[in-house]
């Protein structure tokens, strides 16, 4: 029996983002007869801690998984994992400075790069330059000291090969946990827009999510309704957009983040179509989930989104392009896109398939 440690998330049960959801379904799908699983969890009050979850042992550390403490958290859990596990699945590069220490332990490291993080840096010229250099160095430490490099989007393959001369393994995200949910009378009272036709978009309030592009486009097409869900309060960008546009346009509904998964899935799955506005993501879990809900997709035009949708969506990179798309949409076009997205989702974005890819790389590079 070998031990697998999953590192780099808030822990289980999953309540946060894509890495937590990935961790959840890896645990669900791994073969318990051949592997024991440890999942590291961030700072949690003792009364809320669990010993195990779905067969995985939970180990808690007194650091937060996000913000500046993430580097301490990942470093400490990686070192602990070197002593406790044969295989380490490490999600993200916050613990980069622990990777070279594996020269002494010789564990099998499966590293999910999570995207080209240094390209997402924002700030002043001085702080941005330093942060870019630091993230590039941390990325190098992780890639050079890992046995398997996981990319979640094929658009990153050439970058890894050309920069590090390593062949990465493609493992996207599953989305088949996101189910269609019927509209109830209770939901209709809470969200009256569910009675009408609407588009849906879900994203964080960051500039690279291009929420402003959506708002500007729908201002020009008042006969089309859009519901935009975001955590508006987390940034000046989000606060400004929300304060400027909330309740100003009948066809533009700005909702604060919906954390109840059944409510969120009801709102998403009953939409006419999904607009994916992210421009700096890899294979975005929110996009994959929308595809698994059999929604037609209109997507921001970048290579990663084209790869996820296999060039079978409709694409925009400006508000004017999105306006033109909205004006041209008809039922037949949406039906065709829906069928294409559904076929791709069923073929590629299942947790069973993704988990098998990870499991196939356990210990194959470093067997006992």
N, C-alpha and C positions, 0 to 999 in steps of 0.2 A: 504493500500500500504506500503510495507516494502522497506528499502533501503539497497542495497548491495554495499560495497566498495571493489574494487580490488586494491591490494597493492603489491608493490615489482617489478614493471616493469618500463621501461623508459616512458611508456604511449602509447597513441594511436595518430595517426595511427601507426601500427606496422612497425618498420624498422629494428629491431635488431634480437634477438634470440628467443628461444623456449617459454619463459615466455610471451613475447610480442605477439607472434602468438596465444598462448593459450588465453590470455586476449582478443584479437581481436575476436576470435570465441566464447568465452563465451558471450561477448556482443551481437554478431550476433544471438545467439541461445536462450538466456534467454527470458522468457515470460515477455514482457513489461507491460502487463496488471496487473501483480501481483507484480512487482519489479521495483523500480527506481535504476539506476546503477550510481555509482561514480567511475571513474578511476583516480588514482593519477598519475601525470606526472612529470618527472624530469625537471631540469633547462632548460628553453627554451626561446629564445628571444621573447619579447612581440609581435613582428610583425608576428611570426610564430605560435602563440597560437590559439587554437580553443576553443570555448565555449563548444562544444559537438561533439561527433562522433558516428554515427549510433545509436543515441538515448541515449548514455551515457554522463553524465556530466563530463567534464574534469576539474580537479583541479591541479594547478601547484604549485610546491615548489622550492625554490632557491637552491637546492642541486642536484648533479649528482647521478644517480642511480647505478653507478659503481665505483670501487676503494674505497678509504677510506671514501668518503662521503656517500657511500651506507648505512652505519649504521645510520648516522644522518638523511638521507632521509627517510629510512624505519621507524625509531623511530618516527619522527615527523608526518609522514602520518598515522601511526597506531594510535597515540594519537588523531589526528584530526578525524580519522575514528570512534573512540570510541564515539565521540560527534555527529557524523553525520549519522551513519549507524547502522542497526540492525545486519547485517551479514558482517563479514570481511573475504574475501578470500585473504590470505597472501601467496605470492609466494616466497619461500626462507626465510632464517633465519637471515638476516642482522639486522632486527629490534627486535631481541630476547629480549632485555632488556625492551621493552615496554609491552611484553606479560603479565607479572605478574600484571601489573596495571589493567588488565581486571577484577580483583577481585572486583573492585569498580564499574565497568560498566556492567559486566555480559553480554557482547555481545557474539554472536555465532561466534567462530573463526574456520574457515576451513583453515588448514595449509598444504600447499604443501611442503614437506620436500626437494624435488628436488634432492635427492641423499644423499649419506653418504659423506659429504663434507670434513670431517677431514681426510679421506683416500686419498684425492687428494693433500695434503700439500706437497710442495717441498721447499728445501732450506737447510741452514746449520743446524747442529744438535740442536743448541741452539734455533734458531728462529723457527725451525720446531716443536720442543717439545712444546714451548709456544703456537704456533698457533694451534696445535692439541688440547691441553688442552682447549684453549679458544673456539674453534669450538665445541668441545664435550659439554662444559658447555652451550653454546648458543643453541645447538640442544636440550639439556635437558629442558631448559627454554621454548622453543617453544612447544615441544611435551607435556610436563606436563600441559601447560596452554592453550591447544587447545581442542575444542570440537570434531573435526574431523581431523584425520591425513590422508592426501592424499599421496600415494606412486604412482610413475609412472611405477613401475616394480615389479612384484610379488616376485622377488628375494630379495627384501627388507623386505618382510612381517615378516619372522622369526626374523630378527634383531629387528624390532620394538616391536614385541610381547615379545621376550625374555628379552629385555633391559628395556622396559617401561610398560609391561603388558597392552598394548592397542592394540585393533584390528584395523589395518589401512584399509582404503578404496582404492581400486585400481582404478586409472583413468590415463590411459596412455596419449598419444597425438594423435590428429587427423592428417591425412596426405592427406586427399582427396582434399585439396586446391591446391596441387601440380599436375599440369596437363601436359599431353604430348603436346609438341609443335613441329610443323613441321619445318624442316630446310629451311631457305630462302637463296636466292643467297647472300644477304648481310651478313648473318652469315657464309656462306661458305668462303667468302672473308676474314672475320675476323678470322675464326677458320678453316683452311684447313683440320685439322684432322677429321672433321665431314664427310668427303668423305669416310673415312675408318672405319674398325671395331676397337672399342676401349673399354676398361674398364674405369670406372669413380670412383673417390673417392673424397669426400669433407670433410675437417676437419680443425680445428684450428691447428696452428703450435705449438703443445705441445707434450711432450714426450709420454704421455699416449695415444696419437692418433696414435703412431706407424707408422708414415709415412716412417721412415727409413726401416722398415720391408718390406713395399711395394716396395720401390726403389731397395733394395737388391734382392728381389725375381724376379722382372722384368728384372734385369740385366742378370739373368740366362735364361730368356725365351725371346730372342729378337724378336721372331715371334709374340709375343703378345704385343699390345700397351696399355698403361695406361695414362690417363689424371688425374693429381692430382691437385686439386684446394685448395689453402690455403692462409691464411693471413701471409705469410712467414716472414714479417718484425716484428712481435710482440714479437719474442723471439730469443735468441741466437741459440737455437735448430733449428728454422725455417730458420734463416739467413744462418747458416752453411750448412744445407741440400740444400738450394736453390743455393748458390754460388758454391757448390761442384758438383752439378748434372745438373743444368740448361743447356740445349742445348748440353749435353755431350753424350746423348744416343738417337738414332732416335725413339725408342719405348717408351721413358719416357718423357712425356710432363708436365712441371710444370707451371701451370697458377696461376697468382696472383688472389686474391679474386675477384669473379664476384658478384657485388651487384645488378645488374639488374635482377630481378626475372625471366623475360621472357627469357633472355639469358641463365641464369643458368638452367632453366627448359628444354630449348632446348638441351643444352649440356648433361644434365643428362638423359632425356627421350629417347634420340637416341643412348645411349650406349648399348653395348652387355650385360653388367652386371655391378653391383655395388659392390664395395669392401668397407665394413664397418670395419674400423681399430680401432675404439675407444675401450678402455679397462676399463675405469673408469666411464662410463656414466650409466644412468638408461635406460629408453626407449628413445633412441636418436631420436629427431625429423627428422634428416637427413636420418636415416635408415627407419623410418616409411614412409617418403615421397617417398623414392626410391621404397618401397614395393607398395605404392599406384600408382606409375607410372608403375607398372607391370614389374619391373626389376628383373632378377635373382639376388640373393644375395650370396656373399661370405663374411663371417664375422669372426672377431677376436673371439677367443674361450674363452668367459667368461660367467658366469651364466646369466647375464642380457641380453646379446645378444641372447643366446639360448632361453631364455624366450620370448623375442620379436618375434623371428622367429619360436617358437614352435619346436625347434630341427630339423627343416626341411631345413635348409640351408647347406652349406659346411663351415667348420670351420678350422682356423689355429691359432697357437700361436707363430710361428717363420717364418722366411723367407724361410727356407727349406721346411716347411709344405706348405706354400703358393706356392712355386715353384712346388712342386709335384701336387698340385691341378690344377695349370695353365696348366701343361703338360698333365693332364688327361682330361681336359674339352673337351666336344663335344657338338654338337647342341642338341642332345636328353637330355643330362643332364641339360643343361641350360633351355630347354623348360620345363622340369619337375619341376625344382626349381621355375621358373617363375610362373607356375600354382599354386604351393603351397603358394608362397608369396602373390600372388594376392588374393587368397581365404582368407587368414588370414587378409589381409589389409581390405577387404570389410566387414569382420565380426567384426573386432575389432577397426580399426583405422579411424573412421569417427568422425567428429566434433560434429555431432548431438548426437551420443552415449556418447561422453566424456562430453559434456555440460549437458546432462540429469543427469549424475552421480553427477556433482557439484550441479545442481539445486535441486536434491533430498535431498541433505544435507543442504540446506539453512533453517535455523531456526528450523530444526526438533529436535535439542538438546536443544533449548532455545526459545520456542514459547512465544509470548506475552500472 
